[in-house]
Amino acid sequence: MPVTSRYLRLTLYTVLILVGAVVAGGWAMQQAKHHALEESARRGPEQLSLYANSLHTLIERYRALPAVLAQDPELIAALAGHVTPEVQAQLNRKLERINGAAQSSTLELLDSTGLAVAASNWNTSNSYVGHNYGFRPYFSQTRSQGTGRFYAVGVTSGIPGYFLSSAVHDGGGRFLGAIVVKLEFPELEREWSQGSDTLLVSDARDIVFIANQPGWRYRHLRPLNDSDRDNITVTRQYDKQPLTLMPTRTLRVFDDNSFLTQVDGPDGPTDYLWGSLPLKAEGWTLHLLRKPPTASEDGRNAALAAVGLWLTLVFLGLFLFQRWRIGRMRQRNREELEQLVEARTRDLRTAQDGLVQSAKLAALGQMSAALAHEINQPLTAQRMQLATLRLLLDHGRIEDAYKALTPLEHMLTRMAALTGHLKTYARQSPSGLRERLDLASVVDQALQLVEPRLKEEGVELHTRLVRPAWVRGDAIRLEQVMINLLRNALDAMHDTPRKQLEICIEADQQLWHLTVSDSGGGISDEHLGKVFDPFFTTKPVGDGLGLGLAVSYAIVHELGGRLTACNHADGALFTLTLPIAQDA
Ligand code: ADP
């Protein structure tokens, strides 16, 4: 693979791993945030109910006040009769006193038309006395149901508050008027504003009227329809206060009363964990708005853990992949090697068969020349002997003629042996032929073929052969091996004065050892390792092909034997080892 593409791949992998780490980290952080958000949202209702309780307690404290005052005989009597200025002054002071003791905002007494006949704030500039509040819903509620309640901005004072009222009846149950207590919530708002959370109370129309943060009061959380607006105008609930929409967008819903909401508030768009709790008794809803938890230590830890896990997985994956790849590569190498070995073995076998054949033919050529020489001589001798024989017969010397036949017969036998051997020599023997044969007789045959040379060159021959030495193999091929060894020995001793050739066959447990040693000076160290190589020869061009030992080696190996060369005292020693053949 080219270096640049490898570099590119490496870069790509690195980038992928890093992107994976960032994604994993980001995802884990997101999950942690998600979790923290849900956790925080779950805590909402508890806090909400605490706040709701404090509001509820405050209202309950004052609810009894108008109910008790409605029983007051003095008030009943006043409403039943004509309210003179003296009575009014008396009532005003009474209400002022009770209001001070009860710590409510104001107390007022309305007659059956809704006209304030007395009020605790009679001597302030905002005095209710003389104003008619018959248009307020709490008044009509009180007349019809006996009690009333209504949150509104005071039309006289401009101060918002919660009006709780009870009907005043005479002994006959006739509606005389109403006694009204007003609560204001600045104390509560102050108390609530201490925390960082935003607390809101909205009415049935989702108009916020209590808020512990500036900018929220008199904002409606959903758009108002025409009937809403008409009703607000008639009841003058929020009097002159302008009502504006607070745009909100729900981002997530945790449950019916818990959301993640974006508010386009006074400080720009802000996300809030928004919890709501309906206050059934008043028909209001309490809202708790909290800032969602920001990226915390937990989030960072989760991200780090995820990155760590991701990297671990990546490196584990890489490690396993690498191992798998190495395994596969090894497997492939092994297979390739096996295939190569097979192919080479096939090639070698083919080459070897060819070599055996050509070496045989070469040997045949050499042998033919030798034979021609060998046969010519006896032929001439025989022709002369025949002439002698004819003469002897002509002269009737039968006795002598018989005697003269014996050397003729000898010569013919020898010639027949030579040619008989030749006949089989050039034949390609089927490979794998395994006849049971005597190694000693193979030696005999070979010696017979080289006998003329042995004699001519005056070679001293010693043989020590175990007979019979049974082996399994191909007689012709083994003979070829023997002839090669003998001829090499004779070649080596050609120029040495002392020519000694020794052939032995010995056995150990399972093997025959056939040794051929000569006194030809041996093989030099540098050549010793090469003598079995094909075409290795030290003989002059034309004399040696360098195939003899290579072919012999191959033949012996094919028969399950071994052929080795070494040096001894003054010559070379070749050892042929073959397994001993068991019984036929
Ligand atoms: P060739 O006889 O055609 O050279 P061989 O394969 O039979 O081929 O022999 C290879 C070489 O081994 C010979 O050339 C010779 O150098 C060496 N060699 C073989 N036998 C002997 C021996 N008995 N003594 C010394 N050298 C030998």
Boltz pocket constraint, residues with backbone or C-beta under 6 A from the ligand:
constraints:
  - pocket:
      binder: B
      contacts: [[A, 484], [A, 485], [A, 488], [A, 489], [A, 492], [A, 518], [A, 520], [A, 521], [A, 522], [A, 523], [A, 527], [A, 531], [A, 533], [A, 536], [A, 537], [A, 538], [A, 539], [A, 543], [A, 544], [A, 545], [A, 546], [A, 547], [A, 548], [A, 549], [A, 550], [A, 571], [A, 572]]
      max_distance: 6.0
